[in-house]
């Protein structure tokens, strides 16, 4: 019989995403948060609201020594991912790491090699794979609703100024090139790149990009457009931005085929909801696409899927090789943008 016991999770890096999304998702999925690690006093104080003092740690090593920790979620700034993941793998703990894998491709390749040597389960936290709307779209594509798919178009944008801080802590590491590895392209494009792979059952093979430093006053890019193509010839465009006003439509997914167009609005992101519409190419009719359990949080579904993989000993659809391919696409996109800037 399947092992359905709750998994004990440890979180390394207890910032905004971990507090507001990951920790509640662990509980909602029927599992337990048993330990937290963060070097910041404010983060540890936030953890103290729900955890006893002996479950709150200042170093990853202390958290990983806790026998109650059976799986680890890494949500540190990007440049610290490799150290945390390698420590978890060495300690024999399955690890789910926030995207991107690391701040640089070289770090990601080294991290992947260490994880593969350890044999431990690893996943990158691409929660968009677990959004009910995106799963409904994938099923519709497999059923042939659109005929021959030709193009995927994604807009995933937000407003992120230099002083942005969701918790009031005042440290926006996402615009620090050393810690983040890049700007809007590095932070937002991984979701779109992975989602194309998920929806089409094939990754992008070719990639080109242009970046911009148009509005925000910081060293990383505040916007980018990516153009990609799969091996079978499907084209994809992604517009990602940190300079897009929050009051304007900023999350849209379109899949075009010979029989029609699927449009998903407000499905990109950490929250449940949004809507999916099919436009029939023959009749011009627009009709809603049913989404089973649209109220399910993609974060909760992701935590449930990873915990199930931990208990079953199977991959659960998580793949470090696939995630490393996404990192290579990101690196190539930045290189293409740099080359274009030199022309």
Secondary structure by P-SEA (a helix, b strand, c coil): cccccbbbbbbccccccccccaaaaaaaacccccbbbbccaaaaaaaacccccccccccaaaaaacccccbbbbbccccaaaaaaaaaaaabbbbbbcccccccaaaaaaaaaaaaaacccccccccccccaaaaaaaaaaaacccccccbbbbbbcbbbccccccccccccccccccccccccccccaaaaaaaaaaaaccccccccccccccccccccccccccccccccbbbbbbbbbcccccccccbbbbbbcccbbbbbccccccccbbbbbbbbccccbbbbbbbccccccaaaaaaaaaaaaaaacccccccaaaaaaaaaaaaaaaaaaaaaaac
